[in-house]
Structure formats: structure tokens, C-alpha cells
Amino acid sequence: MRNTRSTQLLTELSQPGRRAVVLPKCDVPETPLSELLPADALADNPPALPELAEPEVVRHYTNLSTLNMSVDTHYYPLGSCTMKYNPKRNERLASLPGIVDLHPYQPEDSLQGMLQLLFELQDFLTEISGLPAVSLQPAAGAHGEWTALMAAAAYFRSIGQESRKLVLSPDSSHGTNPASAQMAGFTAVTVRTVDGAVDMDDLRSKLNDQVAVFMITNPSTLGLFETQMAEIADAVHAAGGLIYLDGANMNAVLGISRPGDIGADMMHYNPHKTFSGPHGGGGPGAGPICVAEKLGPFLPSPIVVKAGDKYRLDYDRPNSIGRVRTFFGNVGVLVRAYCYILSYGPDGLKAVSENAVLNANYLLSKVKHFMPVPHGTRCMHEFVASAAKLKQEKGVTAMDVAKRLLDYGYHAPTVYFPLTVPEAMMIEPTETESKEMLDAFVETLFRITEESADLLHEAPHTTPISRPNEVAAARQPCLRAVCN
């Protein structure tokens, strides 16, 4: 990995004695470290930290920030992950002193505003989902999946059906579905799909009295609405199982289709994808879940309830699976979702989905003329194109195309997922992008398909690092400024 200008800054500009900050003298009696820590915990010499003035430090981190792509700086058509622009107003509202200065250990009487907000958000989420019971505790979508599956396991124990240990999911599902099932103590079983839809014969062949849950994403990762959803739900319910709807793609059906109305017993939201909130980077997230009434008693404790004109946290839940997150959940993210929902209202949320679907179909109608889209001429909020023809004719892969897009100032779509499409490129424009931006992206994508294989194999050409060994970077990360 070659040095970037910002890493060179650390080694080249460091000069003894330079300081970005001068700390005041200690105003308490100093105790030697040797009296506070054992000798083997102390280094023989101080670390070789760079010595820089404040302007150099500021420039270092500012330069680093310009190397990042984000929805605030670039078009980000990352399929399945829904990297849409989030209104800055929601950031400001979530940062109001009356919100950020609260402490969860305060008496409930002093938390009435926040508890009211969370209570109303619970109502919003139940109305949107068509499922009456909700928990705001889970800290991410996958955490919500696991939490709901734990509630399902508790439900089956309560009715004497502990033997239900199988969780089914289609071969095009998010990888978190089988992973969450395994984490919750179930055995994951894959159901085949045909032309992007669940193979009903394969599903029926795997339904038995051992099946606990069928997990399905609708719309799917292929950007298709599962038209057999009612038939699937009837078959699973007839076998005594439950339907889990992965709500990752709810941004395509807000105000149009409610999971509870088409047979779902459980679901999670990704607020950062469907509503508003920071996305990615390993920061705080949220994955609230909604469940059918019979599963409500098993939800994590506490939940926010209203008694008269007061709001309180209800801990008196004897059948609850217990707490899955500290305090009430990541309320900062939940506040952003609340503001988003309240700002748009029912008609506005429906328009969000309609525009997401419109943008995706517009993009699909352009892309399909030079890059095959294996499943359907219509889609929901996203579609999956294939670079398989490019690979066959020119030796150019989906990864080559993705890397070259960086040179043109676009983040790449999701590549190689779902696995059912060879050389997959999952493209999601989101409702927040303009027609002009979509046209420019299509023109660039077409231009890339016309470029030489040698040029594409070496892309990107304009980034500080071209093609690192991503597997090695994940398994053996280098956390130093300069790596070999």
C-alpha cells in the first residue's frame, strides 16, 4: 500500500517541539505512574507520535475527509443499502439541547417529552407496518432480526412447540437472515427461487412441524415485489410457522403495502434507509421491530406506555425476552426517524416510495439497453444488472466497472450480490436523486462499458490507493499511518 499525501504528512512534517495544543500545568498533586500501574504495564519509552502544529493537524484530517465518498458529496447508488440524502433539518432537531442533554437515569417525570416522542414513534411504526406491537430497542436491522427471532422462540416455548428449530429463507435473501437465525439458536434452511420469485414447490417441500419462521424480504434484493406473498403466508401459517418480513426495502412500499396486511407476523425497520439517520461507518443505528399481537408479550423490556396524561417505561412484562440494548435504544437515530415521518405525513411517505420506484424504473429503462437486467423489465426501488456479457466479451468484470466509476466521481453500486445473478450490479437511485443526475450516471456507465479492458482492469486511476487486497485488509487491518 503506497503512502498518500496525508500519511506522508505525519512522517515528513514532524519536528521536535512542535505542538498543536499546550496543556495547562497539573493543578492536583502528581502521582508517579509507577505507583499507579504495575511495571510491566509501562512502556520503556514514550510512543513516537508526530509533533505538529495545529494548522498541519487540521489540514491532515481535512485532507483525509476529502478522500471519503458520501451522500453529501457524491451520487451513491448502493443497492440494498439505500444511501439516500437525509434532510439536515432532522440533524438539527436531533441536536436540540432538550434532546441531547437528557440522561436515561433521570426520573421519568423529567423525561416526559422524550417518552412522548418515542410513544408516538411506536404508533407511527405500527400504523405503517400493520403490526400492533413494537420495540424500539434493537440497535440495527440485523439486531432487530435476531430480537424478533428470539421473541418467536419464546412464543413457541410458551405453546409447547420448542421443537420448531428451522428458519427458512430464499436464496436471494440478505445474508443477515440466515446469520440471525443461527445466532438465535435456529437452523437456517435455504428455499430456491425461480426468476426471482419463491419456488412454491420447494417451499412446500420444506414446510413441516419443525419450521418456526420463514424470513423473506419484500420487495426482494432483486427489486421485485413477491406477488405470491399471500399464498406464501397461508402455506407457512398452515404449517404452524410465522412469517418474518425483512423490512430493509420498506422505502419502496410506504403507504402502499403494509406487511401485516399481507401475512407478516414480524418485521424490522432500517430507519436510516427508510426514514432518516446516519448510515454506515459503524456508528449508532436502530432496528425497531413490529410484531403481531400474539408476539407482543415477548418483546424486550421496557416499552413506552401512556397512563392517563403521563408516559412511562413499562418493565412489568413477565414473558419478555429481556433487555437487548441499554436503556431505550439509540434514541438519537429514533428522533431523526420521528422527525422524518412527522415532516412527510402519510401522503408524503407514499410519495417518497412512488418517487423511489419511478427513479429506479427510469434508470432500469436506460441501463437495460447496454447491460442485461436478468429479472424483469420493471422493478421496485432497485434492480440488478449483470456484467456477465462484458466479462464474456472483454474480460471486464463487475468489479472493474465498479472501480472505474470512482474515477468519474460516483460511488459504485453493490456488486456480486445477490449471488443468484452472475456479475451482479445492484443499483438503487433512491427518491432523492434528480433526473439530471440519473442521466449523467447512465451516460457514465455506458461510457465505461465502451472503454478498453486494460484501462478498466487498472481502475481506479485517480484515487490515492488503486486496488488494495480487500480480503487481507479485512483480516489483517493496518491501523498505522504508514503500512508496508
Helices and strands as residue ranges (DSSP letters): H 5-12, H 33-36, G 39-41, H 54-65, H 88-94, H 97-100, G 108-111, H 112-129, E 133-135, H 141-158, E 166-170, H 176-183, E 187-191, E 193-194, E 197-198, H 200-206, E 211-217, H 229-238, E 242-247, G 250-252, G 259-262, E 266-269, H 271-274, E 289-291, G 293-298, E 303-307, E 310-314, H 331-367, E 383-386, H 388-394, H 398-407, E 414-415, E 424-427, H 435-450, H 453-457, H 470-475
